[in-house]
Amino acid sequence: MRRLLIDPKHAAYAAGYRDALIYARTDLNDNLAALRGEVDELRGVFRDVVAMLREQADQDVVALRRQLELALIRLIRRDPATPLH
């Protein structure tokens, strides 16, 4: 890699520019790490919500099956002479 030659009058400007780039890279890395942490947290919340919804869905299916069984039992026990409506 070739070394860039800078006029001594502009050395302070170049050093300031370099320092600004280093600061920007560090700041971006910090922000990226924070965002990754938030994404991980949101993934955990999402997993919890999906698990809760699945559990609720399973409970709903059990309840609906029980209601269906009761309705079928009532139909079986009904007097055929009585109209359905």
PDB file of N, CA, C and O in Angstrom:
ATOM      1  N   MET A   1       0.850  -1.177   0.000  1.00  0.00           N
ATOM      2  CA  MET A   1       0.000   0.000   0.000  1.00  0.00           C
ATOM      3  C   MET A   1       0.889   1.231   0.000  1.00  0.00           C
ATOM      4  O   MET A   1       1.841   1.340   0.773  1.00  0.00           O
ATOM      5  N   ARG A   2       0.559   2.134  -0.870  1.00  0.00           N
ATOM      6  CA  ARG A   2       1.369   3.347  -0.947  1.00  0.00           C
ATOM      7  C   ARG A   2       0.927   4.338   0.107  1.00  0.00           C
ATOM      8  O   ARG A   2      -0.255   4.462   0.427  1.00  0.00           O
ATOM      9  N   ARG A   3       1.893   5.024   0.625  1.00  0.00           N
ATOM     10  CA  ARG A   3       1.603   6.031   1.639  1.00  0.00           C
ATOM     11  C   ARG A   3       1.189   7.333   0.961  1.00  0.00           C
ATOM     12  O   ARG A   3       1.818   7.779   0.002  1.00  0.00           O
ATOM     13  N   LEU A   4       0.128   7.927   1.475  1.00  0.00           N
ATOM     14  CA  LEU A   4      -0.365   9.187   0.926  1.00  0.00           C
ATOM     15  C   LEU A   4       0.468  10.332   1.463  1.00  0.00           C
ATOM     16  O   LEU A   4       0.646  10.470   2.673  1.00  0.00           O
ATOM     17  N   LEU A   5       0.966  11.133   0.579  1.00  0.00           N
ATOM     18  CA  LEU A   5       1.748  12.294   1.003  1.00  0.00           C
ATOM     19  C   LEU A   5       0.826  13.492   1.144  1.00  0.00           C
ATOM     20  O   LEU A   5       0.039  13.800   0.249  1.00  0.00           O
ATOM     21  N   ILE A   6       0.935  14.152   2.269  1.00  0.00           N
ATOM     22  CA  ILE A   6       0.064  15.288   2.557  1.00  0.00           C
ATOM     23  C   ILE A   6       0.922  16.515   2.811  1.00  0.00           C
ATOM     24  O   ILE A   6       1.940  16.461   3.501  1.00  0.00           O
ATOM     25  N   ASP A   7       0.491  17.587   2.251  1.00  0.00           N
ATOM     26  CA  ASP A   7       1.165  18.862   2.487  1.00  0.00           C
ATOM     27  C   ASP A   7       1.057  19.175   3.975  1.00  0.00           C
ATOM     28  O   ASP A   7      -0.037  19.068   4.529  1.00  0.00           O
ATOM     29  N   PRO A   8       2.133  19.552   4.640  1.00  0.00           N
ATOM     30  CA  PRO A   8       2.093  19.829   6.095  1.00  0.00           C
ATOM     31  C   PRO A   8       1.023  20.835   6.499  1.00  0.00           C
ATOM     32  O   PRO A   8       0.543  20.806   7.632  1.00  0.00           O
ATOM     33  N   LYS A   9       0.645  21.724   5.583  1.00  0.00           N
ATOM     34  CA  LYS A   9      -0.398  22.698   5.900  1.00  0.00           C
ATOM     35  C   LYS A   9      -1.750  22.009   6.084  1.00  0.00           C
ATOM     36  O   LYS A   9      -2.622  22.536   6.775  1.00  0.00           O
ATOM     37  N   HIS A  10      -1.931  20.836   5.472  1.00  0.00           N
ATOM     38  CA  HIS A  10      -3.215  20.134   5.517  1.00  0.00           C
ATOM     39  C   HIS A  10      -3.185  18.894   6.407  1.00  0.00           C
ATOM     40  O   HIS A  10      -4.151  18.132   6.434  1.00  0.00           O
ATOM     41  N   ALA A  11      -2.107  18.686   7.123  1.00  0.00           N
ATOM     42  CA  ALA A  11      -1.976  17.498   7.962  1.00  0.00           C
ATOM     43  C   ALA A  11      -3.042  17.478   9.057  1.00  0.00           C
ATOM     44  O   ALA A  11      -3.601  16.424   9.357  1.00  0.00           O
ATOM     45  N   ALA A  12      -3.324  18.627   9.649  1.00  0.00           N
ATOM     46  CA  ALA A  12      -4.329  18.678  10.714  1.00  0.00           C
ATOM     47  C   ALA A  12      -5.710  18.344  10.154  1.00  0.00           C
ATOM     48  O   ALA A  12      -6.499  17.659  10.806  1.00  0.00           O
ATOM     49  N   TYR A  13      -6.000  18.829   8.945  1.00  0.00           N
ATOM     50  CA  TYR A  13      -7.280  18.519   8.312  1.00  0.00           C
ATOM     51  C   TYR A  13      -7.393  17.017   8.052  1.00  0.00           C
ATOM     52  O   TYR A  13      -8.424  16.409   8.343  1.00  0.00           O
ATOM     53  N   ALA A  14      -6.352  16.431   7.514  1.00  0.00           N
ATOM     54  CA  ALA A  14      -6.351  14.998   7.216  1.00  0.00           C
ATOM     55  C   ALA A  14      -6.494  14.176   8.496  1.00  0.00           C
ATOM     56  O   ALA A  14      -7.229  13.189   8.525  1.00  0.00           O
ATOM     57  N   ALA A  15      -5.789  14.588   9.556  1.00  0.00           N
ATOM     58  CA  ALA A  15      -5.888  13.871  10.833  1.00  0.00           C
ATOM     59  C   ALA A  15      -7.303  13.990  11.398  1.00  0.00           C
ATOM     60  O   ALA A  15      -7.842  13.020  11.930  1.00  0.00           O
ATOM     61  N   GLY A  16      -7.897  15.160  11.285  1.00  0.00           N
ATOM     62  CA  GLY A  16      -9.271  15.356  11.752  1.00  0.00           C
ATOM     63  C   GLY A  16     -10.254  14.510  10.971  1.00  0.00           C
ATOM     64  O   GLY A  16     -11.188  13.939  11.536  1.00  0.00           O
ATOM     65  N   TYR A  17     -10.039  14.434   9.670  1.00  0.00           N
ATOM     66  CA  TYR A  17     -10.902  13.613   8.812  1.00  0.00           C
ATOM     67  C   TYR A  17     -10.762  12.145   9.194  1.00  0.00           C
ATOM     68  O   TYR A  17     -11.760  11.432   9.301  1.00  0.00           O
ATOM     69  N   ARG A  18      -9.542  11.696   9.398  1.00  0.00           N
ATOM     70  CA  ARG A  18      -9.296  10.307   9.804  1.00  0.00           C
ATOM     71  C   ARG A  18      -9.967  10.019  11.138  1.00  0.00           C
ATOM     72  O   ARG A  18     -10.627   8.993  11.301  1.00  0.00           O
ATOM     73  N   ASP A  19      -9.794  10.937  12.097  1.00  0.00           N
ATOM     74  CA  ASP A  19     -10.417  10.750  13.411  1.00  0.00           C
ATOM     75  C   ASP A  19     -11.939  10.715  13.314  1.00  0.00           C
ATOM     76  O   ASP A  19     -12.589   9.950  14.026  1.00  0.00           O
ATOM     77  N   ALA A  20     -12.513  11.546  12.431  1.00  0.00           N
ATOM     78  CA  ALA A  20     -13.964  11.555  12.243  1.00  0.00           C
ATOM     79  C   ALA A  20     -14.440  10.222  11.670  1.00  0.00           C
ATOM     80  O   ALA A  20     -15.478   9.704  12.082  1.00  0.00           O
ATOM     81  N   LEU A  21     -13.691   9.671  10.731  1.00  0.00           N
ATOM     82  CA  LEU A  21     -14.051   8.372  10.162  1.00  0.00           C
ATOM     83  C   LEU A  21     -13.962   7.264  11.208  1.00  0.00           C
ATOM     84  O   LEU A  21     -14.820   6.383  11.255  1.00  0.00           O
ATOM     85  N   ILE A  22     -12.943   7.306  12.030  1.00  0.00           N
ATOM     86  CA  ILE A  22     -12.794   6.304  13.099  1.00  0.00           C
ATOM     87  C   ILE A  22     -13.957   6.411  14.075  1.00  0.00           C
ATOM     88  O   ILE A  22     -14.534   5.400  14.476  1.00  0.00           O
ATOM     89  N   TYR A  23     -14.302   7.647  14.458  1.00  0.00           N
ATOM     90  CA  TYR A  23     -15.425   7.859  15.377  1.00  0.00           C
ATOM     91  C   TYR A  23     -16.727   7.358  14.754  1.00  0.00           C
ATOM     92  O   TYR A  23     -17.535   6.711  15.420  1.00  0.00           O
ATOM     93  N   ALA A  24     -16.923   7.668  13.449  1.00  0.00           N
ATOM     94  CA  ALA A  24     -18.157   7.246  12.771  1.00  0.00           C
ATOM     95  C   ALA A  24     -18.243   5.724  12.730  1.00  0.00           C
ATOM     96  O   ALA A  24     -19.315   5.162  12.953  1.00  0.00           O
ATOM     97  N   ARG A  25     -17.137   5.055  12.449  1.00  0.00           N
ATOM     98  CA  ARG A  25     -17.148   3.596  12.396  1.00  0.00           C
ATOM     99  C   ARG A  25     -17.465   3.018  13.775  1.00  0.00           C
ATOM    100  O   ARG A  25     -18.244   2.071  13.891  1.00  0.00           O
ATOM    101  N   THR A  26     -16.869   3.581  14.805  1.00  0.00           N
ATOM    102  CA  THR A  26     -17.135   3.113  16.170  1.00  0.00           C
ATOM    103  C   THR A  26     -18.600   3.338  16.535  1.00  0.00           C
ATOM    104  O   THR A  26     -19.245   2.467  17.119  1.00  0.00           O
ATOM    105  N   ASP A  27     -19.111   4.507  16.188  1.00  0.00           N
ATOM    106  CA  ASP A  27     -20.515   4.821  16.476  1.00  0.00           C
ATOM    107  C   ASP A  27     -21.451   3.876  15.729  1.00  0.00           C
ATOM    108  O   ASP A  27     -22.434   3.399  16.295  1.00  0.00           O
ATOM    109  N   LEU A  28     -21.150   3.606  14.465  1.00  0.00           N
ATOM    110  CA  LEU A  28     -21.968   2.672  13.693  1.00  0.00           C
ATOM    111  C   LEU A  28     -21.928   1.274  14.293  1.00  0.00           C
ATOM    112  O   LEU A  28     -22.958   0.604  14.370  1.00  0.00           O
ATOM    113  N   ASN A  29     -20.761   0.831  14.713  1.00  0.00           N
ATOM    114  CA  ASN A  29     -20.644  -0.492  15.333  1.00  0.00           C
ATOM    115  C   ASN A  29     -21.445  -0.560  16.629  1.00  0.00           C
ATOM    116  O   ASN A  29     -22.096  -1.568  16.905  1.00  0.00           O
ATOM    117  N   ASP A  30     -21.400   0.510  17.426  1.00  0.00           N
ATOM    118  CA  ASP A  30     -22.176   0.545  18.668  1.00  0.00           C
ATOM    119  C   ASP A  30     -23.679   0.489  18.374  1.00  0.00           C
ATOM    120  O   ASP A  30     -24.422  -0.244  19.026  1.00  0.00           O
ATOM    121  N   ASN A  31     -24.115   1.277  17.379  1.00  0.00           N
ATOM    122  CA  ASN A  31     -25.532   1.280  17.015  1.00  0.00           C
ATOM    123  C   ASN A  31     -25.963  -0.075  16.469  1.00  0.00           C
ATOM    124  O   ASN A  31     -27.056  -0.555  16.770  1.00  0.00           O
ATOM    125  N   LEU A  32     -25.103  -0.687  15.669  1.00  0.00           N
ATOM    126  CA  LEU A  32     -25.418  -2.001  15.121  1.00  0.00           C
ATOM    127  C   LEU A  32     -25.547  -3.039  16.237  1.00  0.00           C
ATOM    128  O   LEU A  32     -26.439  -3.887  16.202  1.00  0.00           O
ATOM    129  N   ALA A  33     -24.665  -2.968  17.212  1.00  0.00           N
ATOM    130  CA  ALA A  33     -24.739  -3.904  18.343  1.00  0.00           C
ATOM    131  C   ALA A  33     -26.036  -3.685  19.124  1.00  0.00           C
ATOM    132  O   ALA A  33     -26.683  -4.648  19.535  1.00  0.00           O
ATOM    133  N   ALA A  34     -26.412  -2.431  19.327  1.00  0.00           N
ATOM    134  CA  ALA A  34     -27.658  -2.130  20.041  1.00  0.00           C
ATOM    135  C   ALA A  34     -28.871  -2.644  19.260  1.00  0.00           C
ATOM    136  O   ALA A  34     -29.796  -3.209  19.842  1.00  0.00           O
ATOM    137  N   LEU A  35     -28.858  -2.447  17.951  1.00  0.00           N
ATOM    138  CA  LEU A  35     -29.971  -2.920  17.120  1.00  0.00           C
ATOM    139  C   LEU A  35     -30.045  -4.442  17.124  1.00  0.00           C
ATOM    140  O   LEU A  35     -31.139  -5.007  17.151  1.00  0.00           O
ATOM    141  N   ARG A  36     -28.915  -5.099  17.097  1.00  0.00           N
ATOM    142  CA  ARG A  36     -28.921  -6.565  17.152  1.00  0.00           C
ATOM    143  C   ARG A  36     -29.500  -7.049  18.484  1.00  0.00           C
ATOM    144  O   ARG A  36     -30.223  -8.045  18.530  1.00  0.00           O
ATOM    145  N   GLY A  37     -29.179  -6.341  19.553  1.00  0.00           N
ATOM    146  CA  GLY A  37     -29.754  -6.688  20.851  1.00  0.00           C
ATOM    147  C   GLY A  37     -31.268  -6.528  20.850  1.00  0.00           C
ATOM    148  O   GLY A  37     -31.986  -7.373  21.385  1.00  0.00           O
ATOM    149  N   GLU A  38     -31.752  -5.444  20.251  1.00  0.00           N
ATOM    150  CA  GLU A  38     -33.200  -5.226  20.168  1.00  0.00           C
ATOM    151  C   GLU A  38     -33.866  -6.303  19.322  1.00  0.00           C
ATOM    152  O   GLU A  38     -34.944  -6.787  19.668  1.00  0.00           O
ATOM    153  N   VAL A  39     -33.234  -6.678  18.218  1.00  0.00           N
ATOM    154  CA  VAL A  39     -33.790  -7.728  17.357  1.00  0.00           C
ATOM    155  C   VAL A  39     -33.864  -9.043  18.131  1.00  0.00           C
ATOM    156  O   VAL A  39     -34.865  -9.755  18.047  1.00  0.00           O
ATOM    157  N   ASP A  40     -32.824  -9.367  18.877  1.00  0.00           N
ATOM    158  CA  ASP A  40     -32.843 -10.589  19.687  1.00  0.00           C
ATOM    159  C   ASP A  40     -33.978 -10.548  20.710  1.00  0.00           C
ATOM    160  O   ASP A  40     -34.672 -11.542  20.923  1.00  0.00           O
ATOM    161  N   GLU A  41     -34.155  -9.388  21.337  1.00  0.00           N
ATOM    162  CA  GLU A  41     -35.230  -9.241  22.318  1.00  0.00           C
ATOM    163  C   GLU A  41     -36.600  -9.411  21.656  1.00  0.00           C
ATOM    164  O   GLU A  41     -37.480 -10.080  22.198  1.00  0.00           O
ATOM    165  N   LEU A  42     -36.771  -8.800  20.480  1.00  0.00           N
ATOM    166  CA  LEU A  42     -38.046  -8.919  19.766  1.00  0.00           C
ATOM    167  C   LEU A  42     -38.299 -10.350  19.313  1.00  0.00           C
ATOM    168  O   LEU A  42     -39.440 -10.813  19.317  1.00  0.00           O
ATOM    169  N   ARG A  43     -37.242 -11.051  18.924  1.00  0.00           N
ATOM    170  CA  ARG A  43     -37.407 -12.459  18.558  1.00  0.00           C
ATOM    171  C   ARG A  43     -37.898 -13.269  19.761  1.00  0.00           C
ATOM    172  O   ARG A  43     -38.745 -14.150  19.614  1.00  0.00           O
ATOM    173  N   GLY A  44     -37.372 -12.975  20.934  1.00  0.00           N
ATOM    174  CA  GLY A  44     -37.821 -13.657  22.143  1.00  0.00           C
ATOM    175  C   GLY A  44     -39.284 -13.368  22.430  1.00  0.00           C
ATOM    176  O   GLY A  44     -40.044 -14.273  22.775  1.00  0.00           O
ATOM    177  N   VAL A  45     -39.680 -12.111  22.290  1.00  0.00           N
ATOM    178  CA  VAL A  45     -41.084 -11.736  22.507  1.00  0.00           C
ATOM    179  C   VAL A  45     -41.968 -12.450  21.487  1.00  0.00           C
ATOM    180  O   VAL A  45     -43.034 -12.961  21.831  1.00  0.00           O
ATOM    181  N   PHE A  46     -41.525 -12.483  20.242  1.00  0.00           N
ATOM    182  CA  PHE A  46     -42.284 -13.155  19.186  1.00  0.00           C
ATOM    183  C   PHE A  46     -42.451 -14.637  19.499  1.00  0.00           C
ATOM    184  O   PHE A  46     -43.543 -15.187  19.350  1.00  0.00           O
ATOM    185  N   ARG A  47     -41.369 -15.285  19.935  1.00  0.00           N
ATOM    186  CA  ARG A  47     -41.464 -16.705  20.295  1.00  0.00           C
ATOM    187  C   ARG A  47     -42.461 -16.913  21.424  1.00  0.00           C
ATOM    188  O   ARG A  47     -43.246 -17.860  21.393  1.00  0.00           O
ATOM    189  N   ASP A  48     -42.435 -16.030  22.422  1.00  0.00           N
ATOM    190  CA  ASP A  48     -43.365 -16.150  23.549  1.00  0.00           C
ATOM    191  C   ASP A  48     -44.813 -15.982  23.092  1.00  0.00           C
ATOM    192  O   ASP A  48     -45.693 -16.730  23.518  1.00  0.00           O
ATOM    193  N   VAL A  49     -45.054 -15.005  22.231  1.00  0.00           N
ATOM    194  CA  VAL A  49     -46.417 -14.759  21.736  1.00  0.00           C
ATOM    195  C   VAL A  49     -46.903 -15.940  20.909  1.00  0.00           C
ATOM    196  O   VAL A  49     -48.047 -16.372  21.057  1.00  0.00           O
ATOM    197  N   VAL A  50     -46.043 -16.470  20.036  1.00  0.00           N
ATOM    198  CA  VAL A  50     -46.446 -17.620  19.213  1.00  0.00           C
ATOM    199  C   VAL A  50     -46.753 -18.816  20.101  1.00  0.00           C
ATOM    200  O   VAL A  50     -47.733 -19.524  19.870  1.00  0.00           O
ATOM    201  N   ALA A  51     -45.925 -19.049  21.115  1.00  0.00           N
ATOM    202  CA  ALA A  51     -46.171 -20.167  22.025  1.00  0.00           C
ATOM    203  C   ALA A  51     -47.499 -19.988  22.753  1.00  0.00           C
ATOM    204  O   ALA A  51     -48.260 -20.942  22.914  1.00  0.00           O
ATOM    205  N   MET A  52     -47.774 -18.759  23.192  1.00  0.00           N
ATOM    206  CA  MET A  52     -49.021 -18.484  23.891  1.00  0.00           C
ATOM    207  C   MET A  52     -50.222 -18.687  22.955  1.00  0.00           C
ATOM    208  O   MET A  52     -51.234 -19.263  23.357  1.00  0.00           O
ATOM    209  N   LEU A  53     -50.107 -18.217  21.718  1.00  0.00           N
ATOM    210  CA  LEU A  53     -51.203 -18.380  20.762  1.00  0.00           C
ATOM    211  C   LEU A  53     -51.430 -19.854  20.426  1.00  0.00           C
ATOM    212  O   LEU A  53     -52.571 -20.290  20.273  1.00  0.00           O
ATOM    213  N   ARG A  54     -50.356 -20.609  20.315  1.00  0.00           N
ATOM    214  CA  ARG A  54     -50.518 -22.043  20.051  1.00  0.00           C
ATOM    215  C   ARG A  54     -51.213 -22.736  21.210  1.00  0.00           C
ATOM    216  O   ARG A  54     -52.084 -23.581  21.005  1.00  0.00           O
ATOM    217  N   GLU A  55     -50.827 -22.378  22.423  1.00  0.00           N
ATOM    218  CA  GLU A  55     -51.464 -22.973  23.603  1.00  0.00           C
ATOM    219  C   GLU A  55     -52.946 -22.621  23.640  1.00  0.00           C
ATOM    220  O   GLU A  55     -53.789 -23.473  23.921  1.00  0.00           O
ATOM    221  N   GLN A  56     -53.258 -21.354  23.355  1.00  0.00           N
ATOM    222  CA  GLN A  56     -54.654 -20.915  23.345  1.00  0.00           C
ATOM    223  C   GLN A  56     -55.429 -21.625  22.247  1.00  0.00           C
ATOM    224  O   GLN A  56     -56.579 -22.016  22.449  1.00  0.00           O
ATOM    225  N   ALA A  57     -54.802 -21.797  21.077  1.00  0.00           N
ATOM    226  CA  ALA A  57     -55.462 -22.501  19.976  1.00  0.00           C
ATOM    227  C   ALA A  57     -55.741 -23.951  20.361  1.00  0.00           C
ATOM    228  O   ALA A  57     -56.814 -24.479  20.067  1.00  0.00           O
ATOM    229  N   ASP A  58     -54.792 -24.585  21.007  1.00  0.00           N
ATOM    230  CA  ASP A  58     -55.011 -25.970  21.455  1.00  0.00           C
ATOM    231  C   ASP A  58     -56.183 -26.046  22.434  1.00  0.00           C
ATOM    232  O   ASP A  58     -57.010 -26.952  22.344  1.00  0.00           O
ATOM    233  N   GLN A  59     -56.252 -25.104  23.358  1.00  0.00           N
ATOM    234  CA  GLN A  59     -57.350 -25.074  24.317  1.00  0.00           C
ATOM    235  C   GLN A  59     -58.677 -24.840  23.609  1.00  0.00           C
ATOM    236  O   GLN A  59     -59.690 -25.444  23.963  1.00  0.00           O
ATOM    237  N   ASP A  60     -58.671 -23.959  22.603  1.00  0.00           N
ATOM    238  CA  ASP A  60     -59.892 -23.687  21.845  1.00  0.00           C
ATOM    239  C   ASP A  60     -60.353 -24.932  21.091  1.00  0.00           C
ATOM    240  O   ASP A  60     -61.550 -25.218  21.037  1.00  0.00           O
ATOM    241  N   VAL A  61     -59.417 -25.667  20.514  1.00  0.00           N
ATOM    242  CA  VAL A  61     -59.772 -26.894  19.794  1.00  0.00           C
ATOM    243  C   VAL A  61     -60.397 -27.905  20.750  1.00  0.00           C
ATOM    244  O   VAL A  61     -61.391 -28.546  20.412  1.00  0.00           O
ATOM    245  N   VAL A  62     -59.824 -28.049  21.933  1.00  0.00           N
ATOM    246  CA  VAL A  62     -60.381 -28.978  22.923  1.00  0.00           C
ATOM    247  C   VAL A  62     -61.799 -28.553  23.294  1.00  0.00           C
ATOM    248  O   VAL A  62     -62.698 -29.390  23.366  1.00  0.00           O
ATOM    249  N   ALA A  63     -62.002 -27.267  23.527  1.00  0.00           N
ATOM    250  CA  ALA A  63     -63.328 -26.777  23.902  1.00  0.00           C
ATOM    251  C   ALA A  63     -64.327 -26.990  22.755  1.00  0.00           C
ATOM    252  O   ALA A  63     -65.466 -27.390  22.995  1.00  0.00           O
ATOM    253  N   LEU A  64     -63.908 -26.727  21.523  1.00  0.00           N
ATOM    254  CA  LEU A  64     -64.814 -26.909  20.389  1.00  0.00           C
ATOM    255  C   LEU A  64     -65.151 -28.384  20.188  1.00  0.00           C
ATOM    256  O   LEU A  64     -66.288 -28.725  19.863  1.00  0.00           O
ATOM    257  N   ARG A  65     -64.172 -29.250  20.380  1.00  0.00           N
ATOM    258  CA  ARG A  65     -64.459 -30.686  20.270  1.00  0.00           C
ATOM    259  C   ARG A  65     -65.471 -31.124  21.328  1.00  0.00           C
ATOM    260  O   ARG A  65     -66.371 -31.916  21.050  1.00  0.00           O
ATOM    261  N   ARG A  66     -65.314 -30.606  22.526  1.00  0.00           N
ATOM    262  CA  ARG A  66     -66.250 -30.950  23.602  1.00  0.00           C
ATOM    263  C   ARG A  66     -67.651 -30.448  23.257  1.00  0.00           C
ATOM    264  O   ARG A  66     -68.629 -31.167  23.460  1.00  0.00           O
ATOM    265  N   GLN A  67     -67.759 -29.237  22.745  1.00  0.00           N
ATOM    266  CA  GLN A  67     -69.067 -28.710  22.346  1.00  0.00           C
ATOM    267  C   GLN A  67     -69.671 -29.544  21.226  1.00  0.00           C
ATOM    268  O   GLN A  67     -70.876 -29.794  21.221  1.00  0.00           O
ATOM    269  N   LEU A  68     -68.848 -29.977  20.277  1.00  0.00           N
ATOM    270  CA  LEU A  68     -69.331 -30.827  19.191  1.00  0.00           C
ATOM    271  C   LEU A  68     -69.837 -32.163  19.729  1.00  0.00           C
ATOM    272  O   LEU A  68     -70.893 -32.646  19.321  1.00  0.00           O
ATOM    273  N   GLU A  69     -69.082 -32.746  20.638  1.00  0.00           N
ATOM    274  CA  GLU A  69     -69.511 -34.010  21.242  1.00  0.00           C
ATOM    275  C   GLU A  69     -70.857 -33.848  21.948  1.00  0.00           C
ATOM    276  O   GLU A  69     -71.741 -34.693  21.806  1.00  0.00           O
ATOM    277  N   LEU A  70     -71.009 -32.773  22.701  1.00  0.00           N
ATOM    278  CA  LEU A  70     -72.276 -32.536  23.398  1.00  0.00           C
ATOM    279  C   LEU A  70     -73.428 -32.342  22.414  1.00  0.00           C
ATOM    280  O   LEU A  70     -74.532 -32.842  22.631  1.00  0.00           O
ATOM    281  N   ALA A  71     -73.159 -31.608  21.324  1.00  0.00           N
ATOM    282  CA  ALA A  71     -74.204 -31.391  20.323  1.00  0.00           C
ATOM    283  C   ALA A  71     -74.589 -32.704  19.652  1.00  0.00           C
ATOM    284  O   ALA A  71     -75.768 -32.956  19.404  1.00  0.00           O
ATOM    285  N   LEU A  72     -73.599 -33.537  19.360  1.00  0.00           N
ATOM    286  CA  LEU A  72     -73.899 -34.839  18.748  1.00  0.00           C
ATOM    287  C   LEU A  72     -74.684 -35.730  19.705  1.00  0.00           C
ATOM    288  O   LEU A  72     -75.593 -36.447  19.289  1.00  0.00           O
ATOM    289  N   ILE A  73     -74.331 -35.682  20.981  1.00  0.00           N
ATOM    290  CA  ILE A  73     -75.070 -36.469  21.977  1.00  0.00           C
ATOM    291  C   ILE A  73     -76.520 -36.000  22.043  1.00  0.00           C
ATOM    292  O   ILE A  73     -77.429 -36.828  22.113  1.00  0.00           O
ATOM    293  N   ARG A  74     -76.753 -34.695  22.023  1.00  0.00           N
ATOM    294  CA  ARG A  74     -78.123 -34.170  22.047  1.00  0.00           C
ATOM    295  C   ARG A  74     -78.894 -34.619  20.808  1.00  0.00           C
ATOM    296  O   ARG A  74     -80.078 -34.943  20.903  1.00  0.00           O
ATOM    297  N   LEU A  75     -78.238 -34.642  19.647  1.00  0.00           N
ATOM    298  CA  LEU A  75     -78.914 -35.080  18.423  1.00  0.00           C
ATOM    299  C   LEU A  75     -79.264 -36.565  18.488  1.00  0.00           C
ATOM    300  O   LEU A  75     -80.330 -36.986  18.037  1.00  0.00           O
ATOM    301  N   ILE A  76     -78.363 -37.338  19.048  1.00  0.00           N
ATOM    302  CA  ILE A  76     -78.615 -38.775  19.152  1.00  0.00           C
ATOM    303  C   ILE A  76     -79.781 -39.038  20.094  1.00  0.00           C
ATOM    304  O   ILE A  76     -80.606 -39.912  19.827  1.00  0.00           O
ATOM    305  N   ARG A  77     -79.860 -38.295  21.189  1.00  0.00           N
ATOM    306  CA  ARG A  77     -80.894 -38.520  22.208  1.00  0.00           C
ATOM    307  C   ARG A  77     -82.236 -37.889  21.846  1.00  0.00           C
ATOM    308  O   ARG A  77     -83.230 -38.158  22.521  1.00  0.00           O
ATOM    309  N   ARG A  78     -82.297 -37.093  20.847  1.00  0.00           N
ATOM    310  CA  ARG A  78     -83.533 -36.353  20.563  1.00  0.00           C
ATOM    311  C   ARG A  78     -84.614 -37.307  20.054  1.00  0.00           C
ATOM    312  O   ARG A  78     -84.350 -38.378  19.507  1.00  0.00           O
ATOM    313  N   ASP A  79     -85.779 -36.874  20.260  1.00  0.00           N
ATOM    314  CA  ASP A  79     -86.944 -37.644  19.793  1.00  0.00           C
ATOM    315  C   ASP A  79     -87.095 -37.401  18.299  1.00  0.00           C
ATOM    316  O   ASP A  79     -87.236 -36.255  17.874  1.00  0.00           O
ATOM    317  N   PRO A  80     -87.068 -38.459  17.495  1.00  0.00           N
ATOM    318  CA  PRO A  80     -87.167 -38.267  16.047  1.00  0.00           C
ATOM    319  C   PRO A  80     -88.479 -37.630  15.621  1.00  0.00           C
ATOM    320  O   PRO A  80     -88.563 -37.086  14.519  1.00  0.00           O
ATOM    321  N   ALA A  81     -89.472 -37.680  16.434  1.00  0.00           N
ATOM    322  CA  ALA A  81     -90.763 -37.079  16.064  1.00  0.00           C
ATOM    323  C   ALA A  81     -90.739 -35.565  16.196  1.00  0.00           C
ATOM    324  O   ALA A  81     -91.551 -34.878  15.576  1.00  0.00           O
ATOM    325  N   THR A  82     -89.821 -35.036  16.994  1.00  0.00           N
ATOM    326  CA  THR A  82     -89.734 -33.579  17.160  1.00  0.00           C
ATOM    327  C   THR A  82     -88.928 -32.962  16.011  1.00  0.00           C
ATOM    328  O   THR A  82     -87.865 -33.469  15.653  1.00  0.00           O
ATOM    329  N   PRO A  83     -89.436 -31.872  15.438  1.00  0.00           N
ATOM    330  CA  PRO A  83     -88.692 -31.225  14.343  1.00  0.00           C
ATOM    331  C   PRO A  83     -87.409 -30.569  14.880  1.00  0.00           C
ATOM    332  O   PRO A  83     -87.329 -30.189  16.048  1.00  0.00           O
ATOM    333  N   LEU A  84     -86.413 -30.447  13.995  1.00  0.00           N
ATOM    334  CA  LEU A  84     -85.145 -29.839  14.388  1.00  0.00           C
ATOM    335  C   LEU A  84     -85.264 -28.327  14.571  1.00  0.00           C
ATOM    336  O   LEU A  84     -84.493 -27.734  15.325  1.00  0.00           O
ATOM    337  N   HIS A  85     -86.206 -27.711  13.901  1.00  0.00           N
ATOM    338  CA  HIS A  85     -86.318 -26.250  13.997  1.00  0.00           C
ATOM    339  C   HIS A  85     -87.532 -25.845  14.747  1.00  0.00           C
ATOM    340  O   HIS A  85     -87.781 -24.653  14.922  1.00  0.00           O
TER     341      HIS A  85
END
